[in-house]
Amino acid sequence: MDRHIPFAGLHNFRDLGGYPTTDGRRVRPGRLYRSDSLGKLAPGTPDWDRFLSLGIGTVIDLRHPWEIDARGRIPEHPSVTYHNLSIEHRPYNQAALGPDVDPGPYLAERFMEVAEDGTKEIRRALELVTDAARSATPLVFHCASGKDRTGELAALLLTLLGVDEPTVVEDFTLTELATPALRAEWTARNDGRVPHWPGFGHAPAAVMRLFLTALKARYGSVEGYVEQALSMNARDLAATLRAHLLEAPPAGRPPLTLRPATDADAPALVRLRDTAALWQLARGIDQWKPGEKDEAHFRTRVREGEVWLAHADGRLAGAYELWWTDPAAWGERPPDAGYIHRLMTVPHTSPPGTGRALLDHAESRIRAAGRPYGRLDCLSTNPRLRAYYESAGYTVTGEQPAKQDGTGSPYAVTLMEKRLG
């Protein structure tokens, strides 16, 4: 499940459904959405038809009234109730910031300003979400880019729903998948200029981590903020939201179907890898970074080895690469192994066991080629991943202290091998 729902003119429209909660449930899909400005929608267009098909009955616009005057609001429609709640009281121009401004602490400070200035509007937004939840009416909230004001409200809601902090941080960072389009849109509106601030449109994990740390330092918890700053009963609010917006995860495991990738799958593979990279960064795993592998990389792997995609219920669930040589990590070897790379699953929504199923499939491909070993490497500083592969029967055979992949500085990897029966 790609959380970004595709629109021609909207770049950051996302479903918050599917996130797991600490009590074993998940957020119901199709009930709570976040977006960039819905003022870009126009009646009579495919985007408008797609929006209406979602059944959204409540729209919360978090922008300033002057932003709405300049950029427009969602078109009026009898099925949609519109609310403008400008939660930011001290506007600032991100595009004009200097290159020395660190996005993490700077934006976290702005988020705290919003949390304390916009208490009336945030309280009303939470009330509207609660009303929509009780009536089973889908709701969307948005600002201009769907990043900061929208991200702050999403963080409060997800925390009240029982989603853990790393996932809340991850949700904030998913704007990175829309950053190129958001920056291009700004440039198109501004006579071809580019934003002066390199951080414009980006959503680094540090922003949300620092904000939540500051909020907890001042109020003890998100629930403490709701009680003390918003004068709401946090326990009752959370209970109501959870009763109506959470559900048990699907009981069954839909079957996986696997097929070899083609050149046309390269964009989906880039997006899957970048999504997995953001999942890692939100959890403090310093391994993959968004943007490191482009479409050309995956097209090359399709030509020179194998790339496989897994789908469940018609949705992309994961992928992996299979190489027949890997001199950068293993040196020159006889043709006795297949080398598994970029084993990826869709965070939160791929069926349980998808990663192991992909690994089993890769091993079956290696055996079919008449090679007795499956080999892989993992970053030496990622013990969690090493333990995962050890549980699948792989054993450590050595270390490569200076692997080169042509994209940056050398890095150390642990070499792992499995004898295939």
C-alpha positions in Angstrom: 0.0 0.0 0.0 1.5 3.3 -1.1 0.1 5.8 1.3 0.2 8.5 -1.3 -3.0 8.4 -3.3 -2.2 9.4 -6.8 -3.7 12.7 -8.1 -2.4 14.8 -11.0 -2.4 18.1 -9.0 -2.0 16.9 -5.4 1.4 15.6 -4.4 1.0 14.7 -0.7 -2.5 13.2 -0.3 -2.2 10.2 2.1 -4.3 7.6 3.9 -3.3 7.3 7.6 -4.9 3.8 7.6 -3.0 0.7 8.3 -0.6 2.0 10.9 -0.3 -0.5 13.8 -1.1 0.5 17.4 0.6 -0.7 20.5 -2.5 -2.7 21.5 -2.3 -4.9 18.4 -4.9 -3.1 16.3 -4.5 -0.8 13.4 -5.9 2.5 12.1 -8.8 1.9 9.8 -8.0 2.6 6.1 -10.2 5.1 4.3 -11.3 7.1 7.3 -8.5 9.7 8.0 -6.5 11.5 5.3 -3.9 14.2 5.2 -3.0 16.3 2.2 -1.4 19.3 0.6 -3.7 22.2 -0.5 -7.0 21.0 -1.8 -7.4 24.4 -3.4 -5.7 22.8 -6.4 -8.9 20.7 -7.0 -11.3 21.8 -9.7 -14.8 20.4 -10.6 -15.0 18.5 -13.8 -11.5 17.0 -13.6 -10.4 13.4 -12.9 -8.8 14.7 -9.6 -12.1 16.0 -8.4 -13.9 12.8 -9.3 -11.2 10.8 -7.5 -11.5 13.0 -4.4 -15.3 12.6 -4.3 -15.0 8.8 -4.7 -13.3 8.7 -1.3 -16.5 9.7 0.4 -14.9 12.5 2.4 -17.5 14.5 4.3 -15.3 16.8 6.4 -12.4 19.0 5.3 -10.2 20.9 7.7 -8.1 23.6 6.1 -5.2 24.6 8.4 -4.0 27.5 6.3 -4.1 31.2 7.0 -7.1 33.0 5.4 -4.7 35.0 3.3 -3.3 31.8 1.9 -6.7 30.7 0.9 -7.4 34.0 -0.7 -4.3 33.7 -2.8 -4.4 29.9 -3.6 -8.1 29.0 -3.3 -10.0 26.5 -1.2 -11.6 23.2 -2.0 -14.6 23.7 -4.3 -18.0 23.7 -2.7 -20.0 20.5 -2.9 -23.1 19.4 -1.0 -21.4 16.3 0.4 -18.4 18.2 1.9 -18.4 20.4 5.0 -15.5 22.8 5.1 -13.7 24.3 8.1 -10.9 26.8 8.1 -8.8 26.5 11.3 -5.6 28.5 11.0 -3.5 26.8 13.7 -0.3 28.8 12.9 -0.4 32.4 14.4 3.2 33.5 13.5 3.7 33.0 9.8 7.2 32.7 8.4 8.7 32.3 4.9 10.5 28.9 4.7 11.7 29.5 1.1 13.6 32.6 2.1 15.6 31.1 5.0 19.3 31.0 4.8 21.3 27.8 3.9 22.8 27.7 7.5 19.4 27.1 9.1 19.2 23.5 10.4 15.6 22.2 9.6 15.5 20.0 12.7 15.7 22.5 15.6 14.2 25.4 13.5 11.0 23.6 12.5 10.6 21.9 15.9 10.6 25.4 17.5 7.9 26.5 15.0 5.9 23.4 15.8 6.0 24.3 19.5 4.8 27.8 18.7 1.9 26.3 16.8 1.1 23.9 19.6 0.9 26.8 22.1 -0.5 29.6 19.9 -3.1 27.5 18.1 -4.8 25.8 21.1 -8.3 27.0 20.2 -8.0 25.8 16.6 -6.3 22.5 17.4 -8.9 21.8 20.0 -11.6 22.4 17.4 -9.8 20.2 14.9 -9.7 17.3 17.4 -13.4 17.8 18.1 -14.2 17.7 14.3 -12.1 14.5 13.9 -14.0 13.0 16.8 -17.4 13.9 15.3 -16.4 12.4 12.0 -15.1 9.3 13.7 -18.4 8.8 15.5 -20.4 9.1 12.3 -18.0 7.0 10.3 -17.5 9.9 7.9 -14.1 10.1 6.2 -12.2 13.3 7.0 -9.1 15.0 5.5 -7.0 17.8 7.0 -4.5 19.8 5.0 -2.3 22.9 4.8 -0.2 24.2 1.9 2.3 21.4 1.4 0.8 18.9 3.8 4.0 18.8 5.8 4.3 21.0 8.9 0.9 22.1 10.1 -0.7 18.9 8.7 2.2 16.8 10.1 1.8 18.3 13.6 -2.0 17.5 13.7 -1.3 14.0 12.3 1.3 13.4 15.1 -1.2 14.4 17.8 -3.9 12.2 16.3 -1.7 9.1 15.7 -0.3 9.3 19.2 -3.8 9.5 20.7 -4.8 6.5 18.6 -1.9 4.5 20.2 0.6 4.5 17.3 4.2 4.4 18.6 6.6 7.3 18.3 8.9 5.8 15.6 5.8 5.3 13.3 4.6 8.9 14.0 8.1 10.1 13.0 8.0 7.9 9.9 4.6 9.3 8.9 6.0 12.8 9.1 9.0 11.9 6.9 6.9 10.4 4.1 6.5 13.9 2.7 10.1 13.3 1.4 8.5 11.2 -1.3 6.6 14.3 -2.5 9.4 16.8 -2.0 10.6 17.0 -5.6 7.0 17.7 -6.8 6.4 20.2 -4.1 9.6 22.1 -4.9 8.9 22.0 -8.6 5.4 23.4 -7.9 6.9 26.3 -5.9 9.4 27.0 -8.7 6.6 27.0 -11.3 4.6 29.6 -9.2 7.7 31.8 -8.8 9.0 32.5 -12.3 11.4 29.6 -12.3 13.3 30.5 -9.2 14.3 27.8 -6.7 13.8 28.2 -2.9 16.7 29.8 -1.2 16.6 27.4 1.7 17.9 23.9 0.9 15.6 22.5 3.5 12.4 23.8 1.8 9.9 21.0 1.3 11.9 18.4 3.2 10.7 16.5 6.3 13.7 15.1 8.2 13.0 12.8 11.1 14.8 15.1 13.5 12.0 17.7 13.2 9.3 15.5 14.6 11.6 13.8 17.1 12.7 17.2 18.5 9.1 18.5 18.6 7.8 15.5 20.5 10.7 15.7 22.9 10.0 19.3 23.6 6.2 18.7 23.9 6.9 15.9 26.4 9.4 18.0 28.3 6.8 20.7 28.8 3.6 18.7 29.3 4.8 15.2 30.2 3.2 13.6 27.1 0.9 14.3 24.2 -2.0 13.4 26.5 -0.6 15.9 29.0 -0.6 18.6 26.3 -4.2 17.8 25.4 -5.2 18.1 29.1 -3.2 21.1 30.1 -3.1 23.2 26.9 -6.3 22.2 25.2 -8.4 21.7 28.3 -9.8 18.4 26.9 -10.2 15.1 28.6 -7.4 13.1 27.0 -8.5 9.7 28.2 -12.1 10.2 26.9 -10.8 11.7 23.6 -8.4 8.8 23.0 -11.0 6.2 23.9 -13.5 7.7 21.5 -11.0 8.0 18.7 -9.8 4.4 19.2 -13.3 3.0 19.4 -14.2 4.4 16.0 -10.9 4.6 14.1 -9.2 1.4 15.0 -9.8 -2.2 13.9 -8.3 -5.6 14.3 -5.7 -6.4 11.6 -6.8 -8.8 8.8 -7.0 -12.3 10.1 -5.8 -14.1 7.0 -2.6 -13.9 5.0 -3.5 -13.1 1.4 -1.4 -15.2 -1.0 1.7 -13.6 -2.5 2.1 -13.6 -6.3 5.6 -13.0 -7.6 6.7 -11.9 -11.0 10.0 -10.7 -12.6 10.3 -7.0 -12.8 10.6 -5.1 -16.1 12.0 -1.7 -16.9 8.5 -0.3 -16.4 8.7 -1.2 -12.7 11.7 0.9 -12.0 9.7 3.9 -10.6 7.8 1.6 -8.2 11.1 0.0 -7.1 12.6 3.4 -6.4 9.6 4.5 -4.4 9.6 1.2 -2.4 13.2 1.5 -1.5 12.8 5.2 -0.5 9.8 4.2 1.7 11.9 1.5 3.3 14.7 4.0 3.9 12.4 6.4 5.6 11.1 3.6 7.8 14.7 2.8 8.8 15.7 6.5 9.5 12.6 7.0 11.7 13.9 4.1 13.9 17.5 5.4 14.1 18.8 2.8 11.6 21.5 4.5 9.6 21.6 2.3 6.5 19.6 3.4 3.5 18.9 7.0 2.5 16.1 8.2 0.1 17.4 8.9 -3.3 20.4 6.7 -3.3 19.1 4.3 -5.9 17.5 5.7 -9.0 15.5 4.1 -11.8 18.7 3.4 -13.8 20.0 1.2 -11.0 16.9 -1.0 -11.1 16.9 -1.2 -14.9 20.5 -2.3 -14.8 19.7 -5.0 -12.2 16.9 -6.2 -14.4 19.3 -6.6 -17.3 22.2 -8.1 -15.4 20.5 -10.3 -12.8 17.0 -10.7 -11.6 14.6 -8.4 -9.8 11.3 -9.9 -8.4 8.1 -8.1 -7.2 5.6 -9.6 -4.8 2.0 -8.5 -4.8 -0.9 -9.3 -2.3 -4.5 -8.5 -3.1 -3.2 -6.6 -6.2 -1.0 -4.3 -4.2 2.8 -4.2 -4.1 4.0 -6.0 -1.0 7.8 -6.3 -1.5 10.7 -6.9 -3.9 14.3 -8.2 -4.0 17.3 -8.3 -6.3 19.2 -11.5 -7.2 22.8 -11.1 -8.5 25.0 -13.8 -9.9 28.3 -12.2 -8.9 29.1 -9.7 -6.1 32.8 -8.9 -6.2 32.4 -5.6 -4.2 31.5 -7.6 -1.1 32.7 -11.1 -1.7 35.6 -10.7 -4.2 36.0 -13.0 -7.2 34.3 -16.3 -6.5 33.5 -19.4 -8.6 29.8 -19.6 -9.8 28.6 -21.4 -6.8 26.1 -18.9 -5.3 23.4 -16.3 -5.8 23.7 -13.0 -4.0 20.5 -11.5 -2.5 20.2 -7.7 -2.3 17.6 -5.1 -1.4 15.1 -7.4 0.2 12.3 -4.9 0.7 8.7 -5.1 2.1 6.1 -2.4 2.2 6.1 -1.0 5.8 3.1 -1.9 7.9 0.8 -3.2 5.2 2.6 -6.1 3.6 1.2 -9.5 4.9 3.1 -11.0 7.8 5.9 -13.2 6.6 6.4 -11.4 3.3 10.2 -10.9 3.9 10.7 -14.6 4.6 8.6 -15.6 1.6 10.8 -13.4 -0.6 13.9 -14.9 0.9 12.5 -18.4 0.2 11.8 -17.5 -3.4 15.2 -16.1 -3.9 16.7 -19.3 -2.6 14.6 -21.4 -4.9 15.9 -19.3 -7.8 19.4 -20.0 -6.7 18.8 -23.7 -6.4 17.2 -23.8 -9.9 20.4 -22.3 -11.3 22.3 -25.2 -9.8 24.2 -23.1 -7.2 24.5 -24.5 -3.7 24.9 -21.3 -1.7 22.8 -18.2 -0.9 24.8 -15.2 0.1 24.1 -11.7 1.3 25.6 -8.9 3.3 24.2 -6.5 5.8 25.6 -3.3 7.3 27.9 -4.2 10.2 26.1 -1.6 12.4 22.7 -3.2 11.9 22.5 -6.1 14.4 18.7 -6.3 14.0 19.0 -7.2 10.3 21.8 -9.7 11.0 19.6 -11.5 13.6 16.8 -11.6 11.1 19.0 -13.4 8.5 20.5 -15.7 11.2 16.9 -16.8 12.1 16.5 -17.7 8.4 19.5 -20.0 8.5 22.3 -17.7 7.4 25.6 -17.8 9.2 28.4 -15.1 9.4 31.4 -16.0 7.3 33.4 -12.8 7.6 33.5 -9.0 7.4 34.2 -6.8 4.5 35.5 -3.6 6.1 35.5 -1.4 3.0 32.7 -2.3 0.6 32.4 0.1 -2.4 29.2 0.4 -4.3 30.1 3.4 -6.4 27.7 5.8 -4.5 29.8 7.1 -1.7 32.4 6.3 0.9 33.4 2.7 1.7 31.4 1.0 4.5 31.7 -2.2 6.5 29.4 -5.1 6.0 28.9 -8.5 7.5 29.1 -11.4 5.0 26.5 -14.1 5.5 26.0 -17.5 3.8 23.5 -20.4 3.7 24.0 -23.8 2.3 20.9 -24.5 0.3 19.5 -28.1 0.5 
